Amino acid sequence: MFETVIGLEVHVQLKTKTKMFTRAPYRYGCEPNTLTDAVVWALPGALPVMNREAIMQTVKAGLIFDSEIADICKWDRKNYFYPDLPKGYQISQYDRPLCRGGTVEIELAGSARNIMGTHRKVLLNRIHLEEDVGKLTHFDQESLIDYNRAGTPLAEIVSEPDMHSVEEVFAYLKSLRMHLLYAGIADCDMEKGQMRCDANISIRPKGETKLGTKVELKNLNSISGVCNGVKYEIQRQTDLVNSGGRVVQETRRWDADKNVSLSMRSKEDAHDYRYFPDPDLMPVKISQDMRNALRAELPELPFRKQERYQAELGLPFTITSVICPEKDLADFFEACLQRNPKPKEIANLVANDLLRELSQAGDKGSLPIADSLVKPAHIAELVGLVDSGAISKPIAQDVFKKMFASGKMPAVIVREEGLTQSSNTDELEALCQKAIADNPKAVEQYKAGKEQSINALKGSVMKATQGKANPQMIDVLLKRLIK
C-alpha cells in the first residue's frame, strides 16, 4: 500500500493596473503585443522599477494565510532561456521571499454523520513575488508569442508536501481562490490564465516518513484539470512501482484532451537556474506600521463569516456553505439584512431562489449577481410582504420570478396582479368545509392522530384560492371545523 504526497505551486496574477517592474498596463483580451514597452522587451538601458501595489497585495496574502512577513526581502535573477522570456532571466525571489510559512485552511466534504465537513490547515512553504512571462500558442508547424502578459505581477504560493488526496487538492485550491477573491488580491480566473498551478506528486510505502521521488506536473489550467492530472499521476506511479519500475524525477505535461501526462524534461534543481541578486533592484523593507495598515484593510474572511452566520444568525451549514464562499453573494445578503433583519427568510431566498434564477439566466454559466435586476431592496420587501401576511409563501415564489424578470418591486407586482393574500374568514370557512367534505379519508386519519393528514385539506383550499389564502388561518379553521 502506498501513501500519496502532494505539494502545489500556485501562480496568481495580482490585481494591479500596471506590470511588476514597469508602468506598462496589463489587461486581459487586448490585441497581441500591444501592452509592452522597453522594459518588457528588455531593450538596452531599460531599468526595472518596483510596483508598490503588487508588494502590498502579496503582503496581504501573507497576512491572510498567517505567513511570517519578511522585515527585508530582495530580488533575484532566475536564469533560463525560453522564447517567452525576452531578458533571458526572470526577476523573482529566491532565498529572501516576502512571506515564509503559513497555512491555508481547507474544508473537506462532510458525511451523513457530519454534514458540516471537517477543517484542517495545509502548511505553506512560502509566498514570493515575481514577474510573469509571455504566452506561447503552438500550432502544427509554428508557435506564436504574445508578450502582453510578460511582466505581470505574479505571486507564487508554494505549499509544503502536505496533501495526500485529490479531495484535499480540490479543497486547497478552492480555499486559496476564495480567500484571494475576498481580499481583492486577485481575480483568479483560470480560463484567463490568472491562476495557474504546478503539482508535485510522489508516492511512498504507508508508514514511511521519507519522501518519494517527485514528479512535477505542468499545464494545469483549471481546478478540475489539476484534480484529474493528480489522480492520473498517482495511478501511473503506483502501477509503475507495482510492476517493478522506478519513478524518475522529471517534469511532465498534462494533456487534458487525452487525459494523460507526458514526459517533457528531467526536473531542474535550484542550481540549474543560477540564481543571483538582481543588481538593478534594491531590497524592500516592510515596516510594522505597513503590516498593521494592511491587516486593517482585510475583510472578514469566509470561514469566520460562516461561523458567525451560524452562531449569531442561526443559519444552517447548508445555507452558509452556499452564501459565504462568494463575497459578492455574502455582501448582497448583508445588504438585504440591513433593510430587513430576517436572516433565515432572506438567506433562503438568496441561497435558493436567487441562485436558481441566476444560474438559468446566463448565456455562458451563471449570470453575475451585479447584473441581476433583483437588488437587496427587492428581497427585503418580499420578505416583509410574507411576514406581514400580505402574500403567502407560494405566491412569493411566483412574485420572485416575475421581479427577477422585470426588476419591478414585489409590492408593485402584487398590486398589479391582485395577488394579495385572502383573510376573508367567511370565504375561507366555506372552502374549508368543502375540503373536509371532499376528503373524508384525510379527516379520519387526522382524527386518528395522523396530524400531517391535514396537509391534504390545506392543499385543497390553497388550490381553490390559487395560493392566495392565509395558510395560518386555514390551519386554525380546519382544526376547529374537524373537531
N, C-alpha and C positions, 0 to 999 in steps of 0.2 A: 504493500500500500504506500502511496506517495502523498506528500503534502505539497500543495502549490504555494509559492511565494511570489507576490506581485508588487511591484512599485511603479508608480506612474509619474511621468514628466509632462505637465500640462502647460502649454504655452498660451497665454492670454493677451490679446491686443488691448491695451489700455485705452480708456475713453478720454482722448485728448484731441485738441484741434490741430496740432502740428506734430511733426515727427520727433524722434528722440533727440537728435543732435543737429537739427536744422529747423528753420521756420517754414519749410515746405509743408503744405497741408496734407491731410490724409482723409479721404472719403471713399467708401466702397462704391463700385459701379461706374467710375469715371473711365473715359477713353484711355486705353493703354499708354503708359509712358508720358502722361501729362502732369503728374504730380511729382516732379523731380526738380533738382537744382544741382549746383556744382558739388555740394556735399554728398548728395545721393549718388552722383556719377563718379565721385572720388577724383575730381579733376585736380591737377597740381595746384597747391596753395590753398585749397579749401579746408577749413578747420572746423571741427565739431564744437557746438555749444550746447550744454545740457538743457533738457526740458524739465523745468522745476515741477510742473504739474504731474509729469509721469513719476517723478521721485515721490511726490506726496501720495499719489494713488497707490504706489507699491507699499509705502509705509502703512497706509490704511489697511491694505490686505494683510500685512503682518500683524497689525493690531487686532483685526477680526479673528485671526487664527492663533492668537496668543504666542506669536513668534518673539524672539529676542531681537529688538531693533538695534542695529549697529550704531555705536557712537560715531564711528568713521568708516565709510566704505570707499572702495576705489574701483577704477575701471581697468579692464584688461583686454588685450587683443587676442582673439581666438583665431588662429590662422588655419585656413583651408581654402583650396581653390575650387570654385564651382561657378557656373555661369550666372547664378542668381545673386552673386556677391561681388559687386564691382571692385571693391577695395582689395579683395583677396584675403580679407580678415573681417571678423565680426567684432564690434565693440560689445563686450559682455562683462560679467563679474566672475572671478574665479575664487580666490581664497578669502576675500573680504566682501561678501554679499550684503545687501541691505538688511535681510532678515534671516535669522537662523532658528531652526527648531520650530515648534508649534504643533498644533493638532487641528484636524478637521473633524468635527462631529458629524456622524452619519446616522441615519435611521434605517434600520433593516425592516423588511416587511414583517407584519405581525402574523399570528396564527389564530386558530379558532379560540385558543385559550387566552392569547394575549393580542387583542386586536390593535393595541396601541403601538405595537412594534417595539424593537429594542434599539437602544442608542449605544454607540461606542465611539471612541476617538481614534482616528488614524494618525499616526505620527508623521510629521513633516521633517524633512532634512533642511530645506532652505527655500527662500524665495529671492531670486535675483532678477535684476533688470538688464535688458539688452535691447538691441535693435533687430527688427525683423529683416528678412531677406526678400528678394523679389519672387515672383511666381512664374514657374515654368509650365507651359502647356505642351504636351507631347502629342505628336501625330505619327503616322507610319514612317514618313521619310524625313521629318524635320521637327524641331522644337522651337517654340516662340517664347520670348521672355518679356514680362511686364514688370517694370521697376516701380510702379505706383506704390506697392506695398513695402518696398525696401526702405528701411529706416524707421518704420512704425514702432512706437514703444511697445515692448513685449516683456511681460512678467512671466518668468518660468517658475512654476510651483512644483517643487520636487518632493515627492513623498519618500519616506523610508520604505523598505520592502516589508510592508506591514499589512498587506491584504492577502486573503487566502481563498477567495472565491469570486466568481463572476458577479454574484449578488452584491458583494462588498464593493467591487469596482463600480458597478452601476450606482450604488448609493453614494459613493465618494464623489463621482463626477456630478451627480445631481445636486449634492450639498454644496460643492465648490461653486458651481454655476449660480445656485440660488443665493448664496451669500455675496458673491461679487455683484450680482444684479441689484440686490437690496441696497448695497452701499454706493451704487452708481459708479463703480470702478471700471466696469467693462460691460459690453452688450452680450458677449459670449454666444454669438450666433455662429454655430459650427458650419452651417452651409455657406457662410461668407468668409470662412477661414479665421474668424475672430477668436476661436478657441480650438486648439489642436492638441493632440495627445500622442505621446510615445509610451509604449508599455514595455516594462522589463519583467520577463516571466522566467521562472525556474521551478524545478521540482526537486524534492529530496525525500528520502525514506521517512515515514512518520516517526517522530521521536528524535530525529536528527536535528541538531542546532546549527550545524554548518550549512551555509547557503550553497545551493547547487549552481551549476553553470547557467548563467542567464542569457537569454536571447532578447534583443531589443526589437520590438515590432513597430514599424512606422506606417505612415499613410492611413491613419485612423481619423476619419473626418466626421464622425458622428458618435453619439454615445452608444447607439446600437452597434455601430461598426467596431468600437473598442471592445464591447462585450463579446461580439461574435469572434473577433480576432483572438482575444484572450482564451475563449473557450476552445477554439481550434488548436491554438498553440499548446495548451495544456494536454489535449488529447494526442497531438503529434509527438510531443516529448515523452509522454507516458508510453505510447506504442513503440517509440524508438528504443527506449531503455529496456522495456519488456522483451524486445526482440534481440537483445544483446548489443545494441548500438550505443553510441555515446553522443551526448549533446555537446555541440561546439559553440563557443561564444561567437555570435555573429549578429548582424543586423538583417532583418527580414522585412519584406514589403507585404502589406496586406492587400490582396486582390478581392475587393468586395463583390465583383461580378461573379467570380468563380468560387468565392468563399474559401480561399486557401491562402497560406502565407508562402512567399517565395524568397529564396536567399538573394541578398543584394551584395553584401561585402562582409569581410571579417570585422568584428567590432573594434572601434577605436578606443584607446585609453586616453587619459588626460594629456600624457606627454606627447601624443601624436599631434596635438593642436598647437604645441609650442607657445603656451600662454606666456605673456609678459605684460607688465604695466603699460597702459597707454600713455605716451609722453605728452599728448596734447590735452589731457583732461586732468584736472586737479581732483583729489579725494573730496568726498562730501561728508560734512559733519551734520548729524541730526541731533538737535538740541532737545532737552527735556521739554521746554516750552512748546516746541514744534510738535512733539509727540502728544502732549496734553491737548493742544488745539485740534489736532486731527482726530484724537479719540472723541472729543466733544462733538465732532461732526457726524459720528457714526449713528445710524438709526438703530432702533430696537431690532434685533436680529430674529430671523424666522422661528427658530426653535424656542427662543424665550417668549416670543409673541404667542406661539401656540400654547405654551404652558400657562401664560396669563389668561388667554381666552378661556381655557378650560377651568382654571381656578377661580377667576373673578367673574366671568360671564356665564359660566355653567354650560359652555358649549361642548358637545361630544367630540371625541377624536375624529370620527368620520367626517365631521364638518370642518374642524380646524386644519386637518391634514389636506383639505382641498383649498381653503382660503389662504392660509399662511404662506405656502411656498411661493406664490406670485405676489410681489409687492404691490403692483397696480391693483390687484383684486383686494388685498388687505386694506389698502388706502381707501378704496371705494367703499368697503364695508364700514370702516370707521367714519367716513363722511356721512353715511346713512345713519349711523348711531348718533351723531351729533344732532341730527334733525328729529330722531325718534328713538329714545332709549329702550328699544325692544330687541335685544341681541338675538334671541333664539328665532323669532319670527323673521327678522331681517336676514340672518345667516342662512336660513332655509331657502329664502327667495334668491339670495346671491349664489349660493353653492349649487342649487338645483335648477331653478327656473332660468336665471340669467345665464349661467354657463351653458345650459342646454341650447338656448336661443343663439348665443354667440357661436357655438360650435356648428350650428346649422346655417348660419348667415354668411360665413366666409367663403370666398371662391376657392382659396387655397388654404386649408386649415381654418382655425377659429378666427372670427372677427376680433380685432383688438378691442379691449374694453373702452379705450379712449374714443373709438369710432362709433360706439353704441349710442343710439338715441335715448336710451334709458339712463338717467342720471340718478345720483343719490336722492334727490328730492322726489323722484317718481317712486322709488322703493319705500321711502319713509311715509309718503302719503298713502300708498296702497296698504301698508301695514296698519296705518291709522284707520282706514275705512273698514277693514276687517275687525279690528279691535273694538271699534265703536258700534259694531253691529249693522253698519250701513249696507255691507255686502257680505255674502257668505264666502267661505274658502273656495268652493268650486267656481263661483263667479269670479273670484280674484284670479284664478288661473286663466280664465278667458280674458280678463282685463289686462293681465300681464302681457299676453301675446299681442294684443291689439296696441298697447302702448309701446311695445318693443318695435312694432312695425311702423307706427305713426309718429312716435315721440310726444303724443298728447299726454297730458297729466291724467292720472286714473280717475279723478273726480269728474273731469270733463267727459270721459268715455262713459262712465256710469250714468251721468245725467243725459247725455245724448242718446243712449241706447236703452234708457229706462231699466237699468239693472239693479236698482235699489232693492235691498232685501225686504221681504214682506214680514211684518209682525202683526198682521191683522188676525186677532185671536179667533173671531167667529169663522173667518175663511179657513184658517189652519185647522181649527177643531173639526170642521166638516170634512176636510181632506183626511184627517187622522181617523175619523170614524169609518170612512170609506176604505182606508188601508187596512184597518182591523177586520172589517167585514170581508175583504177580498183575500186575506191571508190568515185563515183560521189555524193552519198548522204552525205558523210562526208564533201566533198568540199562545197556543197551547204549550209550545216549547219554552216560551218566556215564563209562563205561569209555573212550569215545572222546574224553573231555576236556571235555565239556559239564557242568561241575560243578553248575550250577543245576538240572540234571535231578533231582538227589537230593531236591529240594523236593517233587516229586510223591510220592516214597516217604514222606517225613516227614509229609506231609499225610494219607496213608492211615493211618499209625499214630496220629496225633493224633485223627483221626476215630473210630478204633476205641476209643480211650480217653476219648472225649468231652472232649478237650483237657487231660486230667489227666496225660499223660505228660511226663516231663522232656525237653525238646527237645534239650538238650546231650547227654544220654545216648543219645537216639535217633540223633543225628548220629554219635556215636562207633561205636555198634553197627552202623549201616548201612554205614559206610565199611569196617569190619572184615569184615563178612559178605560184602560185594561183592567184596573183594579175595581 
